C-alpha cells in the first residue's frame, strides 16, 4: 500500500490509487481522514462574513451576511446587468478590496454611494460620497496634474458693499467701482472655499 498523497485540487484518482485487495479498516479510516473529510464542505474554513453549519447526521448550510442577488439591469441603459450584495436596512451592502494592510470599501447607505479607506479590515473612513442626485463630496484634496493643491489661504475678512462689475475699460474704471469688484471677488472666492477667514 503506497503512501498518502496530498490532493491540492480536491478529489481525483490519487485518492483511490492504493486500494487494498481486501478489507482494510485502517486504510478506510485514513481515506476518510485524508480525503473525504477534507472534501466535505461542512469542514471548510469559513471566510469573513460566511458561516458554515451542519452535523454528521444532517446536511450543512453555507450562509453569508446579506445575500447575492442578480440584477437584470436598467432597461434604459445598455450593459447594466450586475450581481449585487443586498442586506436589510438602510445599509445596502458593500465590496471591500484588501491588500493585507490597507483596504478600500465601496458601500451604499440610503441611496448614497460611499467610498472609504481603512486598515487591517477595520472600519472605513468616508473619502468620497455621491448622492442619489449625482452630487460628489470629497474629503481631503484633489490633485491636479500630479500636484496637490496648496492649503487654503486664510486671513480674509468679509468685505461689504461689493458688486459684480460688468464690462469696463481698465484704464478708465473708477477706484470705487474697482474696490467693489475686488470686494465681490473676495466674497465669491470665500463662498467656494478658495479663501478662508
C-alpha positions in Angstrom: 0.0 0.0 0.0 1.5 3.3 -1.1 1.9 6.5 0.9 -0.9 9.0 1.4 -0.6 11.8 -1.2 -1.9 15.4 -0.9 -4.6 16.4 -3.3 -4.2 20.2 -4.0 -7.3 20.5 -6.2 -9.7 18.2 -4.5 -10.6 14.5 -5.1 -9.0 12.8 -8.1 -7.6 9.3 -9.0 -4.8 9.7 -6.4 -7.4 9.1 -3.6 -8.1 5.5 -4.8 -4.7 4.7 -6.3 -3.8 2.3 -3.4 -7.0 0.5 -2.7 -6.1 -2.7 -0.9 -7.1 -6.1 -2.2 -9.0 -7.0 0.9 -11.0 -5.0 3.5 -8.6 -2.8 5.5 -10.3 -0.8 8.2 -7.1 1.3 8.8 -6.9 2.2 5.1 -10.5 3.2 5.1 -10.1 5.3 8.2 -7.1 7.1 6.5 -9.2 7.5 3.3 -11.9 9.3 5.3 -9.5 11.4 7.3 -7.2 12.4 4.3 -9.8 12.8 1.6 -13.5 12.5 2.4 -13.3 14.7 5.5 -11.5 17.4 3.6 -13.9 17.2 0.7 -16.9 17.7 3.0 -17.9 21.3 2.7 -19.2 21.2 6.3 -15.5 21.1 7.3 -14.4 24.0 5.2 -12.9 27.1 6.7 -15.4 30.0 6.7 -14.1 33.3 5.4 -15.2 36.8 6.6 -19.0 37.2 6.5 -19.5 33.5 5.8 -20.8 30.8 8.2 -21.0 27.1 7.7 -23.2 24.9 9.9 -24.1 21.2 9.9 -23.6 17.9 11.7 -22.7 14.4 10.8 -26.4 13.4 10.9 -27.7 16.4 8.9 -26.8 18.4 5.8 -24.8 21.5 6.1 -25.7 25.1 5.4 -23.4 27.8 4.0 -24.6 31.3 4.6 -23.3 34.9 4.3 -24.1 38.2 5.8 -26.6 39.7 3.3 -27.4 38.0 0.0 -26.1 37.9 -3.5 -28.8 38.8 -6.0 -28.9 39.1 -9.7 -30.0 42.3 -11.4 -31.3 42.2 -14.9 -30.3 45.8 -15.4 -31.9 49.1 -16.2 -33.8 48.7 -19.5 -33.0 52.3 -20.4 -29.2 51.8 -20.1 -27.2 49.2 -22.1 -24.9 46.8 -20.2 -26.1 47.4 -16.6 -26.8 43.7 -15.6 -24.9 43.0 -12.4 -24.5 40.9 -9.3 -25.4 42.8 -6.1 -24.8 42.4 -2.4 -28.0 43.2 -0.6 -28.7 43.4 3.2 -31.6 44.7 5.2 -32.0 48.2 6.5 -30.5 51.4 5.0 -27.1 49.8 4.6 -27.1 48.4 1.1 -24.1 46.2 1.3 -20.6 46.8 0.1 -17.5 45.5 -1.6 -14.1 45.6 0.0 -10.6 45.4 -1.6 -7.9 44.3 0.8 -4.1 44.0 0.2 -3.2 42.7 3.6 -2.7 46.1 5.4 -4.9 48.6 3.7 -8.5 48.2 2.5 -10.8 50.3 0.3 -14.6 49.8 0.6 -17.5 50.8 -1.6 -20.9 50.7 0.1 -24.3 52.2 -0.1 -26.3 54.0 2.6 -29.9 55.1 1.8 -29.0 55.5 -1.8 -25.7 57.4 -1.2 -22.6 55.8 -2.7 -19.7 55.9 -0.3 -16.0 55.2 -0.9 -13.8 54.8 2.1 -10.5 53.5 3.3 -9.2 51.8 6.4 -6.5 49.4 7.6 -6.4 45.8 8.7 -10.1 45.1 7.9 -11.1 47.8 10.3 -13.8 50.5 9.9 -13.6 52.5 6.8 -13.5 56.3 6.8 -15.5 58.0 4.1 -13.4 59.7 1.5 -15.8 60.2 -1.3 -19.7 60.3 -1.3 -22.0 60.5 -4.3 -25.6 61.5 -3.6 -28.5 59.9 -5.5 -28.7 63.1 -7.5 -25.0 62.9 -8.5 -23.5 65.4 -6.2 -19.9 64.5 -5.3 -18.3 65.3 -2.0 -14.6 64.7 -1.4 -12.9 64.6 2.0 -9.4 65.8 1.6 -8.0 67.5 -1.5 -7.9 66.9 -5.2 -4.6 66.8 -7.0 -4.2 68.3 -10.5 -1.6 67.1 -12.9 0.1 65.1 -10.2 0.3 68.0 -7.8 -1.7 68.6 -4.7 -3.4 72.0 -4.4 -2.0 74.4 -1.8 -3.7 74.8 1.5 -6.5 77.4 1.8 -5.1 80.9 2.2 -6.6 82.5 5.3 -6.9 85.9 6.9 -9.5 87.3 4.6 -12.4 89.2 6.2 -15.7 89.6 4.6 -15.9 92.9 2.8 -19.2 94.7 2.4 -20.6 96.8 -0.5 -19.3 94.5 -3.2 -20.9 94.4 -6.6 -20.3 92.4 -9.8 -18.7 94.9 -12.1 -19.7 94.5 -15.7 -17.5 95.1 -18.7 -15.3 98.1 -18.2 -12.1 99.7 -19.6 -9.3 99.0 -17.3 -7.8 102.5 -17.9 -10.9 104.4 -17.1 -12.7 102.4 -14.3 -13.1 104.4 -11.1 -11.4 103.5 -7.9 -14.8 103.0 -6.2 -16.0 100.5 -8.8 -12.7 98.7 -8.7 -12.9 98.3 -5.0 -16.5 96.9 -5.3 -15.2 94.4 -7.8 -12.4 93.3 -5.6 -14.7 93.0 -2.6 -17.1 90.9 -4.6 -14.3 88.6 -5.8 -13.2 88.0 -2.2 -16.8 87.2 -1.2 -17.2 84.8 -4.1 -13.8 83.0 -3.5 -14.7 82.6 0.2 -18.1 81.1 -0.8 -16.3 78.5 -2.9 -13.7 77.8 -0.2 -10.7 79.1 -2.1 -10.1 81.7 0.5 -10.6 81.5 4.3 -11.1 83.8 7.2 
